[in-house]
Amino acid sequence: MVCKTGEIKISAFGLSPEKQLARGKGKFMRTVVFNQGFNRVEHHQIVCLERAKLNRLLDEERRIIETLASAIKRQIEAAPKLIADVQTAWKDIQNHSLVKAVRERINLLTDAYPQFLNQVETARQRLKKRILDWLEIAKSTARTATACR
């Protein structure tokens, strides 16, 4: 704004309203286009939604694998000689159609968002270690139980 004396008045932001609009701080604030037409806030919201989707998929994968592992554990307890190695049992679990379907959906998500790869690998390694330890304990317990009979 210009006074009668020709001076520019300073607003509360320290700039004239014309300069505020030019910088995008006025009424018509401009958004910076960031990624594929989205601004940074929208992009952050999309990534958060996709991360939540990934967490749901990882949880679904974990539940399916734990269910299959408990079935194998029951088989080991019933007849320990049927399953020769826990690594073979782990491969059977990984080749199950439900696990493959969930893994494919997770892989599609990590292809779109590579920043999730570390989270997926860490979760899968922890799950594998936990299940293999669990099956190994069941196998050794079943062996000692049959040896004592």
DSSP file with accessible surface (Angstrom, degrees, kcal/mol):
  #  RESIDUE AA STRUCTURE BP1 BP2  ACC     N-H-->O    O-->H-N    N-H-->O    O-->H-N    TCO  KAPPA ALPHA  PHI   PSI    X-CA   Y-CA   Z-CA
    1    1 A M              0   0  120      0, 0.0     8,-3.1     0, 0.0     2,-0.5   0.000 360.0 360.0 360.0 144.1    0.0    0.0    0.0
    2    2 A V  B     -A    8   0A 103      6,-0.2     6,-0.2     2,-0.0     2,-0.1  -0.896 360.0-143.9-111.5 130.7    1.2    3.5   -0.8
    3    3 A C    >   -     0   0   42      4,-2.6     3,-1.6    -2,-0.5    -1,-0.0  -0.260  36.1 -95.8 -78.6 176.3    0.6    6.4    1.6
    4    4 A K  T 3  S+     0   0  220      1,-0.3    -1,-0.1     2,-0.1    -2,-0.0   0.816 126.2  57.4 -64.2 -25.5   -0.2    9.9    0.4
    5    5 A T  T 3  S-     0   0  108      2,-0.1    -1,-0.3     1,-0.1     3,-0.1   0.542 120.3-108.6 -84.4  -5.2    3.5   10.7    0.8
    6    6 A G  S <  S+     0   0   51     -3,-1.6     2,-0.2     1,-0.3    -2,-0.1   0.467  73.8 135.5  94.7   1.8    4.4    7.9   -1.6
    7    7 A E        -     0   0  132      1,-0.1    -4,-2.6    -5,-0.0     2,-0.5  -0.528  57.7-117.9 -83.1 152.7    5.9    5.6    1.0
    8    8 A I  B     -A    2   0A  97     -6,-0.2     2,-0.2    -2,-0.2    -6,-0.2  -0.771  27.1-132.5 -89.4 127.2    5.2    1.9    1.0
    9    9 A K        -     0   0  118     -8,-3.1     2,-0.5    -2,-0.5    -1,-0.0  -0.565  15.4-131.7 -77.9 144.7    3.4    0.8    4.1
   10   10 A I        -     0   0  117     -2,-0.2     6,-0.2     6,-0.1     2,-0.0  -0.823  20.4-148.2 -97.3 130.7    4.8   -2.4    5.8
   11   11 A S    >   -     0   0   38      4,-1.0     3,-1.7    -2,-0.5     5,-0.1  -0.197  38.3 -83.8 -86.5-173.7    2.3   -5.0    6.8
   12   12 A A  T 3  S+     0   0  107      1,-0.3     4,-0.1     2,-0.1    -1,-0.1   0.770 128.9  56.1 -64.1 -26.2    2.4   -7.4    9.7
   13   13 A F  T 3  S-     0   0  144      2,-0.3    -1,-0.3     1,-0.0     3,-0.1   0.509 118.0-110.4 -84.4  -4.7    4.6   -9.8    7.7
   14   14 A G  S <  S+     0   0   40     -3,-1.7     2,-0.3     1,-0.3    -2,-0.1   0.480  89.5  85.7  91.0   0.7    7.2   -7.1    7.1
   15   15 A L  S    S-     0   0   38     -5,-0.0    -4,-1.0     2,-0.0    -2,-0.3  -0.919  84.6 -98.1-130.0 159.4    6.4   -6.8    3.4
   16   16 A S     >  -     0   0    6     -2,-0.3     4,-2.3    -6,-0.2     3,-0.2  -0.349  39.7-110.4 -69.6 155.4    3.9   -4.9    1.3
   17   17 A P  H  > S+     0   0   48      0, 0.0     4,-2.4     0, 0.0     5,-0.2   0.865 119.0  56.3 -57.7 -32.7    0.8   -6.9    0.2
   18   18 A E  H  > S+     0   0  115      1,-0.2     4,-1.9     2,-0.2     5,-0.1   0.919 109.4  44.7 -65.1 -42.5    2.0   -6.8   -3.4
   19   19 A K  H  > S+     0   0  121     -3,-0.2     4,-1.9     2,-0.2    -1,-0.2   0.839 109.9  56.1 -70.8 -33.2    5.3   -8.5   -2.4
   20   20 A Q  H  X>S+     0   0   20     -4,-2.3     5,-2.8     2,-0.2     6,-0.7   0.939 109.5  45.9 -62.8 -44.4    3.4  -11.0   -0.1
   21   21 A L  H ><5S+     0   0   84     -4,-2.4     3,-0.7     4,-0.2    -2,-0.2   0.883 110.5  53.9 -64.9 -36.8    1.4  -12.1   -3.1
   22   22 A A  H 3<5S+     0   0   69     -4,-1.9    -1,-0.2     1,-0.2    -2,-0.2   0.860 111.4  45.3 -66.3 -32.5    4.4  -12.3   -5.2
   23   23 A R  H 3<5S-     0   0  161     -4,-1.9    -1,-0.2    -5,-0.1    -2,-0.2   0.492 117.0-112.6 -87.9  -4.9    6.1  -14.5   -2.7
   24   24 A G  T <<5S+     0   0    7     -3,-0.7    -3,-0.2    -4,-0.6     6,-0.2   0.714  87.8 111.6  85.0  18.3    3.0  -16.7   -2.3
   25   25 A K      < +     0   0  123     -5,-2.8    -4,-0.2    -6,-0.2     4,-0.1   0.368  59.9  80.0-105.3   6.0    2.3  -15.7    1.3
   26   26 A G  S    S-     0   0   21     -6,-0.7     3,-0.4     2,-0.2    -8,-0.0   0.063 106.3 -61.8 -94.8-154.6   -0.9  -13.8    0.6
   27   27 A K  S    S+     0   0  178      1,-0.3     2,-1.1     2,-0.0    -6,-0.0   0.861 129.8  52.1 -62.1 -38.4   -4.5  -14.8    0.0
   28   28 A F  S    S-     0   0  145      2,-0.0    -1,-0.3     0, 0.0    -2,-0.2  -0.583  81.5-172.4-101.1  70.1   -3.6  -16.8   -3.1
   29   29 A M        -     0   0  140     -2,-1.1     2,-0.3    -3,-0.4    -4,-0.1  -0.436  15.0-137.2 -68.4 131.7   -0.9  -19.0   -1.7
   30   30 A R        -     0   0  163     -2,-0.2     2,-0.4    -6,-0.2    -1,-0.1  -0.634   8.7-142.6 -87.5 146.4    0.8  -21.0   -4.4
   31   31 A T        -     0   0   94     -2,-0.3     2,-0.5     8,-0.0    -7,-0.0  -0.907  18.0-123.6-107.5 141.2    1.7  -24.6   -3.9
   32   32 A V        -     0   0  108     -2,-0.4     8,-0.4     1,-0.0     2,-0.4  -0.690  22.7-127.0 -84.6 125.3    4.9  -26.0   -5.2
   33   33 A V        +     0   0  105     -2,-0.5     6,-0.2     1,-0.2     3,-0.1  -0.588  39.0 167.9 -73.1 128.3    4.4  -29.0   -7.5
   34   34 A F        +     0   0   86      4,-2.5     2,-0.5    -2,-0.4     5,-0.2   0.824  51.9   5.6-110.4 -68.0    6.6  -31.7   -6.2
   35   35 A N  B >  S-B   38   0B  61      3,-1.7     3,-1.6     1,-0.1    -1,-0.2  -0.950 126.0 -24.1-136.0 114.2    6.1  -35.2   -7.5
   36   36 A Q  T 3  S-     0   0  169     -2,-0.5    -1,-0.1     1,-0.3     3,-0.1   0.876 127.9 -46.9  54.1  39.1    3.8  -36.2  -10.3
   37   37 A G  T 3  S+     0   0   54      1,-0.3     2,-0.3     0, 0.0    -1,-0.3   0.492 112.9 117.6  88.2  -0.1    1.6  -33.2   -9.7
   38   38 A F  B <   -B   35   0B  76     -3,-1.6    -4,-2.5    -5,-0.1    -3,-1.7  -0.780  59.0-131.1 -99.2 147.3    1.4  -33.5   -5.9
   39   39 A N     >  -     0   0   33     -2,-0.3     4,-2.6    -6,-0.2     5,-0.2  -0.356  37.6 -94.0 -84.7 176.7    2.7  -31.0   -3.4
   40   40 A R  H  > S+     0   0  159     -8,-0.4     4,-2.5     1,-0.2     5,-0.2   0.869 123.4  50.9 -63.0 -38.6    4.8  -32.1   -0.5
   41   41 A V  H  > S+     0   0   94      2,-0.2     4,-2.4     1,-0.2    -1,-0.2   0.945 112.6  46.0 -66.1 -45.8    2.0  -32.4    2.0
   42   42 A E  H  > S+     0   0   82      1,-0.2     4,-2.4     2,-0.2    -2,-0.2   0.909 112.6  51.4 -62.5 -40.6   -0.1  -34.6   -0.4
   43   43 A H  H  X S+     0   0   43     -4,-2.6     4,-2.5     1,-0.2    -2,-0.2   0.928 109.6  49.7 -62.7 -42.7    3.0  -36.7   -1.2
   44   44 A H  H  X S+     0   0  121     -4,-2.5     4,-2.4     1,-0.2    -2,-0.2   0.911 110.6  50.3 -63.0 -40.6    3.7  -37.2    2.5
   45   45 A Q  H  X S+     0   0  113     -4,-2.4     4,-2.3     2,-0.2    -1,-0.2   0.912 110.4  49.5 -65.0 -39.6    0.1  -38.3    3.1
   46   46 A I  H  X S+     0   0   45     -4,-2.4     4,-2.5     2,-0.2    -2,-0.2   0.926 110.8  49.2 -65.4 -43.7    0.3  -40.8    0.2
   47   47 A V  H  X S+     0   0   15     -4,-2.5     4,-2.4     1,-0.2    -1,-0.2   0.912 110.4  51.4 -63.3 -39.9    3.5  -42.2    1.5
   48   48 A C  H  X S+     0   0   57     -4,-2.4     4,-2.1     2,-0.2    -1,-0.2   0.913 110.6  48.5 -63.9 -40.7    2.0  -42.6    5.0
   49   49 A L  H  X S+     0   0  119     -4,-2.3     4,-2.2     1,-0.2    -2,-0.2   0.913 112.2  48.5 -64.5 -40.8   -1.1  -44.4    3.6
   50   50 A E  H  X S+     0   0   40     -4,-2.5     4,-2.5     2,-0.2    -2,-0.2   0.868 109.2  53.2 -68.8 -33.9    1.2  -46.7    1.6
   51   51 A R  H  X S+     0   0   94     -4,-2.4     4,-2.5     2,-0.2    -1,-0.2   0.910 108.9  49.5 -66.2 -39.8    3.3  -47.4    4.7
   52   52 A A  H  X S+     0   0   40     -4,-2.1     4,-2.1     2,-0.2    -2,-0.2   0.911 110.5  50.6 -64.4 -40.2    0.1  -48.3    6.6
   53   53 A K  H  X S+     0   0   93     -4,-2.2     4,-2.3     1,-0.2    -2,-0.2   0.916 109.8  50.7 -62.5 -41.4   -0.9  -50.6    3.7
   54   54 A L  H  X S+     0   0    0     -4,-2.5     4,-2.9     1,-0.2     5,-0.2   0.917 108.2  51.9 -63.0 -42.7    2.6  -52.2    3.8
   55   55 A N  H  X S+     0   0   74     -4,-2.5     4,-2.1     1,-0.2    -1,-0.2   0.895 109.6  50.0 -62.7 -38.7    2.3  -52.8    7.6
   56   56 A R  H  X S+     0   0  155     -4,-2.1     4,-2.4     2,-0.2    -1,-0.2   0.917 112.0  47.9 -64.5 -41.5   -1.1  -54.5    7.1
   57   57 A L  H  X S+     0   0    9     -4,-2.3     4,-2.7     2,-0.2    -2,-0.2   0.905 111.1  50.1 -66.7 -40.6    0.4  -56.7    4.4
   58   58 A L  H  X S+     0   0   19     -4,-2.9     4,-2.4     2,-0.2    -1,-0.2   0.892 111.2  49.8 -64.2 -37.5    3.4  -57.6    6.5
   59   59 A D  H  X S+     0   0   64     -4,-2.1     4,-2.6    -5,-0.2    -2,-0.2   0.910 110.3  50.0 -66.9 -39.9    1.0  -58.5    9.3
   60   60 A E  H  X S+     0   0   57     -4,-2.4     4,-2.3     2,-0.2    -2,-0.2   0.926 111.0  49.3 -63.7 -42.5   -1.0  -60.7    7.0
   61   61 A E  H  X S+     0   0    3     -4,-2.7     4,-2.6     1,-0.2     5,-0.2   0.928 111.2  50.2 -61.4 -43.0    2.1  -62.4    5.8
   62   62 A R  H  X S+     0   0   78     -4,-2.4     4,-2.8     1,-0.2     5,-0.2   0.928 110.2  49.2 -62.2 -45.0    3.2  -63.0    9.4
   63   63 A R  H  X S+     0   0  123     -4,-2.6     4,-2.1     2,-0.2    -1,-0.2   0.911 112.5  47.5 -63.2 -41.8   -0.2  -64.5   10.4
   64   64 A I  H  X S+     0   0   28     -4,-2.3     4,-2.5     2,-0.2     5,-0.2   0.940 113.8  47.2 -64.5 -45.7   -0.2  -66.8    7.4
   65   65 A I  H  X S+     0   0    0     -4,-2.6     4,-2.8     1,-0.2    -2,-0.2   0.914 111.8  50.3 -64.8 -40.5    3.3  -68.0    8.0
   66   66 A E  H  X S+     0   0   49     -4,-2.8     4,-2.3    -5,-0.2    -1,-0.2   0.893 110.3  50.4 -65.5 -37.1    2.7  -68.5   11.8
   67   67 A T  H  X S+     0   0   91     -4,-2.1     4,-1.8    -5,-0.2    -2,-0.2   0.937 113.3  44.9 -65.0 -45.1   -0.5  -70.6   11.0
   68   68 A L  H  X S+     0   0   37     -4,-2.5     4,-2.2     1,-0.2    -2,-0.2   0.897 112.9  51.7 -65.3 -38.9    1.5  -72.8    8.5
   69   69 A A  H  X S+     0   0    0     -4,-2.8     4,-2.6     1,-0.2    -1,-0.2   0.884 107.1  52.4 -67.2 -36.6    4.3  -73.1   11.0
   70   70 A S  H  X S+     0   0   30     -4,-2.3     4,-2.2     2,-0.2    -1,-0.2   0.878 108.3  51.4 -67.8 -33.9    2.0  -74.2   13.8
   71   71 A A  H  X S+     0   0   33     -4,-1.8     4,-1.9     2,-0.2    -2,-0.2   0.919 111.6  46.7 -66.0 -41.1    0.6  -76.9   11.5
   72   72 A I  H  X S+     0   0   19     -4,-2.2     4,-2.6     1,-0.2    -2,-0.2   0.897 109.4  55.1 -66.5 -37.4    4.1  -78.1   10.8
   73   73 A K  H  X S+     0   0   56     -4,-2.6     4,-2.6     1,-0.2    -2,-0.2   0.916 106.5  50.4 -62.0 -42.5    4.9  -78.0   14.5
   74   74 A R  H  X S+     0   0  148     -4,-2.2     4,-2.0     1,-0.2    -1,-0.2   0.899 110.4  50.3 -62.7 -37.8    1.9  -80.2   15.2
   75   75 A Q  H  X S+     0   0  105     -4,-1.9     4,-2.9     2,-0.2    -2,-0.2   0.901 110.1  50.2 -65.3 -40.4    3.2  -82.6   12.5
   76   76 A I  H  < S+     0   0    0     -4,-2.6    -2,-0.2     1,-0.2    -1,-0.2   0.917 111.2  48.4 -63.4 -43.5    6.6  -82.6   14.1
   77   77 A E  H  < S+     0   0  104     -4,-2.6    -1,-0.2     1,-0.2    -2,-0.2   0.864 115.1  45.4 -66.3 -33.8    5.2  -83.4   17.5
   78   78 A A  H  < S+     0   0   87     -4,-2.0    -2,-0.2     1,-0.3    -1,-0.2   0.925 137.9   1.9 -74.5 -46.6    3.0  -86.2   16.1
   79   79 A A    >X  -     0   0   34     -4,-2.9     3,-1.6    -5,-0.2     4,-0.5  -0.745  63.5-174.1-144.8  93.4    5.8  -87.8   14.0
   80   80 A P  T 34 S+     0   0   15      0, 0.0     3,-0.4     0, 0.0    -1,-0.1   0.747  82.3  61.9 -65.7 -20.1    9.2  -86.2   14.2
   81   81 A K  T 34 S+     0   0  196      1,-0.2    -5,-0.1    -5,-0.1     3,-0.0   0.658  87.5  72.8 -81.8 -13.5   10.7  -88.4   11.5
   82   82 A L  T <4 S+     0   0  134     -3,-1.6     2,-0.7    -7,-0.2    -1,-0.2   0.862  95.9  52.0 -67.9 -35.7    8.3  -87.1    8.8
   83   83 A I     <  -     0   0   22     -4,-0.5    -1,-0.2    -3,-0.4     3,-0.1  -0.895  67.3-174.8-107.0 112.2   10.1  -83.7    8.6
   84   84 A A        +     0   0   90     -2,-0.7     2,-0.3     1,-0.2    -1,-0.2   0.887  66.8  14.4 -74.7 -39.4   13.8  -84.2    8.1
   85   85 A D     >  -     0   0   72      1,-0.1     4,-1.6    54,-0.0    -1,-0.2  -0.994  57.8-138.4-143.4 142.3   14.9  -80.6    8.3
   86   86 A V  H  > S+     0   0    6     -2,-0.3     4,-2.4     1,-0.2     5,-0.1   0.805 106.2  61.0 -71.2 -26.4   13.4  -77.3    9.4
   87   87 A Q  H  > S+     0   0   78      2,-0.2     4,-2.3     1,-0.2    -1,-0.2   0.889 103.7  50.1 -65.3 -38.1   14.9  -75.5    6.4
   88   88 A T  H  > S+     0   0   71      2,-0.2     4,-2.2     1,-0.2    -1,-0.2   0.911 110.0  50.3 -64.7 -40.9   12.9  -77.8    4.2
   89   89 A A  H  X S+     0   0    3     -4,-1.6     4,-2.2     2,-0.2    -2,-0.2   0.902 108.9  52.0 -63.5 -39.4    9.8  -76.9    6.2
   90   90 A W  H  X S+     0   0   18     -4,-2.4     4,-2.5     1,-0.2    -2,-0.2   0.911 108.7  50.4 -63.6 -40.9   10.6  -73.2    5.8
   91   91 A K  H  X S+     0   0  131     -4,-2.3     4,-1.7     1,-0.2    -1,-0.2   0.890 108.9  52.2 -64.2 -38.1   10.9  -73.6    2.0
   92   92 A D  H  < S+     0   0   99     -4,-2.2     4,-0.3     2,-0.2    -1,-0.2   0.904 109.7  49.0 -63.5 -40.6    7.5  -75.4    2.0
   93   93 A I  H >< S+     0   0    2     -4,-2.2     3,-1.4     1,-0.2     6,-0.2   0.932 110.9  50.0 -63.1 -44.1    6.0  -72.5    3.9
   94   94 A Q  H 3< S+     0   0   30     -4,-2.5    -1,-0.2     1,-0.3    -2,-0.2   0.800 108.8  52.9 -66.5 -27.4    7.5  -70.0    1.5
   95   95 A N  T 3< S+     0   0  100     -4,-1.7    -1,-0.3    -5,-0.2    -2,-0.2   0.439  81.0 118.8 -89.3   1.2    6.2  -71.9   -1.5
   96   96 A H  S <> S-     0   0   66     -3,-1.4     4,-2.4    -4,-0.3     5,-0.2  -0.402  71.7-125.4 -67.0 144.3    2.6  -71.9   -0.2
   97   97 A S  H  > S+     0   0   85      1,-0.2     4,-2.2     2,-0.2     5,-0.2   0.869 107.2  51.4 -64.2 -37.3    0.2  -70.1   -2.5
   98   98 A L  H  > S+     0   0   95      2,-0.2     4,-2.1     1,-0.2    -1,-0.2   0.920 111.4  47.3 -66.2 -41.8   -1.1  -67.7    0.2
   99   99 A V  H  > S+     0   0    0     -6,-0.2     4,-2.8     1,-0.2     5,-0.2   0.925 111.8  51.0 -65.6 -41.4    2.3  -66.6    1.2
  100  100 A K  H  X S+     0   0  113     -4,-2.4     4,-2.2     1,-0.2    -1,-0.2   0.903 109.1  51.3 -62.0 -40.6    3.3  -66.1   -2.5
  101  101 A A  H  X S+     0   0   47     -4,-2.2     4,-1.8     2,-0.2    -1,-0.2   0.927 113.0  43.9 -64.4 -43.9    0.3  -64.0   -3.1
  102  102 A V  H  X S+     0   0    3     -4,-2.1     4,-2.4     1,-0.2    -2,-0.2   0.918 112.8  52.5 -68.1 -41.2    0.9  -61.7   -0.2
  103  103 A R  H  X S+     0   0   55     -4,-2.8     4,-2.8     1,-0.2    -1,-0.2   0.879 106.7  53.8 -62.0 -36.7    4.6  -61.5   -1.0
  104  104 A E  H  X S+     0   0  126     -4,-2.2     4,-2.1     2,-0.2    -1,-0.2   0.920 109.1  47.9 -64.4 -41.4    3.8  -60.5   -4.6
  105  105 A R  H  X S+     0   0  123     -4,-1.8     4,-1.8     2,-0.2    -2,-0.2   0.904 112.8  48.8 -65.5 -38.4    1.6  -57.6   -3.3
  106  106 A I  H  X S+     0   0    0     -4,-2.4     4,-2.5     1,-0.2    -2,-0.2   0.920 110.0  51.8 -66.2 -41.5    4.4  -56.5   -0.9
  107  107 A N  H  X S+     0   0   70     -4,-2.8     4,-1.8     1,-0.2    -2,-0.2   0.878 107.3  52.6 -64.8 -36.2    6.9  -56.7   -3.8
  108  108 A L  H  X S+     0   0  107     -4,-2.1     4,-1.6     2,-0.2    -1,-0.2   0.909 110.6  48.5 -63.7 -39.4    4.7  -54.5   -5.9
  109  109 A L  H  X S+     0   0   13     -4,-1.8     4,-2.1     1,-0.2    -2,-0.2   0.906 111.4  48.5 -68.1 -40.1    4.5  -51.9   -3.1
  110  110 A T  H  < S+     0   0    4     -4,-2.5    -1,-0.2     1,-0.2     7,-0.2   0.776 106.6  57.8 -74.1 -23.7    8.2  -51.9   -2.6
  111  111 A D  H  < S+     0   0  124     -4,-1.8    -1,-0.2    -5,-0.2    -2,-0.2   0.891 112.1  41.1 -67.1 -38.3    8.8  -51.5   -6.3
  112  112 A A  H  < S+     0   0   66     -4,-1.6    -2,-0.2     1,-0.3    -1,-0.2   0.830 129.0  30.2 -76.2 -33.0    6.7  -48.3   -6.2
  113  113 A Y    ><  +     0   0   45     -4,-2.1     3,-2.0    -5,-0.1    -1,-0.3  -0.767  65.2 179.1-129.2  85.2    8.3  -47.2   -2.9
  114  114 A P  G >  S+     0   0   78      0, 0.0     3,-1.6     0, 0.0     4,-0.3   0.712  74.5  76.2 -63.8 -16.2   11.9  -48.4   -2.6
  115  115 A Q  G 3  S+     0   0   99      1,-0.3     4,-0.4     2,-0.1     3,-0.3   0.683  88.8  60.9 -69.1 -12.0   12.3  -46.7    0.8
  116  116 A F  G <> S+     0   0    0     -3,-2.0     4,-2.2    -6,-0.2    -1,-0.3   0.554  78.3  89.9 -87.3  -8.9   10.2  -49.5    2.3
  117  117 A L  H <> S+     0   0   80     -3,-1.6     4,-2.8     1,-0.2     5,-0.2   0.895  84.5  51.0 -57.7 -44.3   12.7  -52.2    1.3
  118  118 A N  H  > S+     0   0  123     -4,-0.3     4,-2.4    -3,-0.3    -1,-0.2   0.915 110.4  49.3 -61.7 -42.9   14.7  -52.1    4.5
  119  119 A Q  H  > S+     0   0   57     -4,-0.4     4,-2.3     2,-0.2    -1,-0.2   0.916 112.9  47.6 -62.4 -42.8   11.6  -52.4    6.6
  120  120 A V  H  X S+     0   0    1     -4,-2.2     4,-2.6     2,-0.2     5,-0.2   0.939 112.7  47.5 -66.1 -46.2   10.4  -55.4    4.6
  121  121 A E  H  X S+     0   0   87     -4,-2.8     4,-2.4     1,-0.2     5,-0.2   0.913 112.6  49.4 -63.3 -41.1   13.7  -57.2    4.7
  122  122 A T  H  X S+     0   0   44     -4,-2.4     4,-2.3    -5,-0.2    -1,-0.2   0.933 112.1  47.7 -63.3 -45.1   14.1  -56.6    8.4
  123  123 A A  H  X S+     0   0   36     -4,-2.3     4,-2.2    -5,-0.2    -2,-0.2   0.914 113.4  48.1 -63.5 -41.3   10.6  -57.9    9.2
  124  124 A R  H  X S+     0   0   23     -4,-2.6     4,-2.5     2,-0.2    -1,-0.2   0.886 110.7  50.5 -68.8 -37.5   11.1  -61.0    7.0
  125  125 A Q  H  X S+     0   0  127     -4,-2.4     4,-2.5    -5,-0.2     5,-0.2   0.921 111.8  47.8 -66.2 -42.8   14.5  -61.8    8.6
  126  126 A R  H  X S+     0   0  181     -4,-2.3     4,-2.5     2,-0.2    -2,-0.2   0.916 113.0  48.6 -61.9 -43.7   13.1  -61.5   12.1
  127  127 A L  H  X S+     0   0   11     -4,-2.2     4,-2.8    -5,-0.2     5,-0.3   0.925 111.3  49.7 -63.7 -43.8   10.1  -63.7   11.2
  128  128 A K  H  X S+     0   0   86     -4,-2.5     4,-2.8     1,-0.2     5,-0.3   0.939 112.3  47.4 -61.6 -46.0   12.3  -66.3    9.6
  129  129 A K  H  X S+     0   0  131     -4,-2.5     4,-2.5     1,-0.2     5,-0.2   0.933 113.6  48.0 -62.4 -44.4   14.6  -66.5   12.6
  130  130 A R  H  X S+     0   0  121     -4,-2.5     4,-2.3    -5,-0.2    -2,-0.2   0.933 114.8  44.5 -63.9 -44.2   11.7  -66.7   15.0
  131  131 A I  H  X S+     0   0    2     -4,-2.8     4,-2.9     2,-0.2     5,-0.2   0.924 113.7  49.5 -69.0 -43.0    9.9  -69.5   13.0
  132  132 A L  H  X S+     0   0   20     -4,-2.8     4,-2.4    -5,-0.3    -1,-0.2   0.916 112.9  47.4 -63.4 -41.0   13.1  -71.5   12.4
  133  133 A D  H  X S+     0   0   73     -4,-2.5     4,-2.4    -5,-0.3    -1,-0.2   0.921 112.4  50.6 -62.6 -42.0   14.0  -71.3   16.1
  134  134 A W  H  X S+     0   0   88     -4,-2.3     4,-2.1    -5,-0.2    -2,-0.2   0.926 113.1  44.1 -62.6 -45.9   10.4  -72.3   17.0
  135  135 A L  H  X S+     0   0    0     -4,-2.9     4,-2.6     2,-0.2    -1,-0.2   0.875 111.9  53.6 -68.7 -36.7   10.4  -75.3   14.7
  136  136 A E  H  X S+     0   0   78     -4,-2.4     4,-2.7    -5,-0.2     5,-0.2   0.915 109.1  48.6 -64.6 -41.4   13.9  -76.3   15.8
  137  137 A I  H  X S+     0   0  104     -4,-2.4     4,-2.6     2,-0.2     5,-0.2   0.923 111.9  49.5 -63.6 -42.8   12.8  -76.3   19.4
  138  138 A A  H  X S+     0   0    5     -4,-2.1     4,-2.4    -5,-0.2    -2,-0.2   0.913 111.9  48.7 -62.9 -40.6    9.7  -78.4   18.5
  139  139 A K  H  X S+     0   0   12     -4,-2.6     4,-2.2     2,-0.2    -2,-0.2   0.927 113.2  45.6 -66.6 -45.0   11.9  -80.9   16.6
  140  140 A S  H  X S+     0   0   49     -4,-2.7     4,-2.3     2,-0.2    -2,-0.2   0.890 113.3  50.7 -67.7 -36.1   14.4  -81.3   19.4
  141  141 A T  H  X S+     0   0   80     -4,-2.6     4,-2.1    -5,-0.2    -2,-0.2   0.918 111.2  48.2 -65.4 -41.3   11.6  -81.6   22.0
  142  142 A A  H  X S+     0   0    9     -4,-2.4     4,-2.2    -5,-0.2    -2,-0.2   0.877 110.3  52.5 -67.4 -36.5    9.9  -84.3   19.9
  143  143 A R  H  X S+     0   0  124     -4,-2.2     4,-2.0     1,-0.2    -2,-0.2   0.928 111.3  45.4 -64.0 -45.9   13.2  -86.1   19.5
  144  144 A T  H  X S+     0   0   85     -4,-2.3     4,-1.6     2,-0.2    -1,-0.2   0.864 111.4  53.5 -67.7 -32.9   13.9  -86.2   23.2
  145  145 A A  H  X S+     0   0   44     -4,-2.1     4,-0.7     1,-0.2    -2,-0.2   0.908 112.1  44.0 -68.1 -38.9   10.3  -87.3   23.9
  146  146 A T  H  < S+     0   0   59     -4,-2.2     3,-0.3     1,-0.2    -2,-0.2   0.831 111.1  54.9 -75.2 -28.0   10.6  -90.2   21.5
  147  147 A A  H  < S+     0   0   83     -4,-2.0    -1,-0.2     1,-0.2    -2,-0.2   0.830 105.8  52.5 -71.5 -30.7   14.0  -91.2   22.9
  148  148 A C  H  <        0   0  116     -4,-1.6    -1,-0.2    -5,-0.2    -2,-0.2   0.703 360.0 360.0 -78.8 -18.0   12.6  -91.4   26.4
  149  149 A R     <        0   0  232     -4,-0.7    -3,-0.1    -3,-0.3    -4,-0.0   0.242 360.0 360.0 -73.4 360.0    9.8  -93.7   25.4
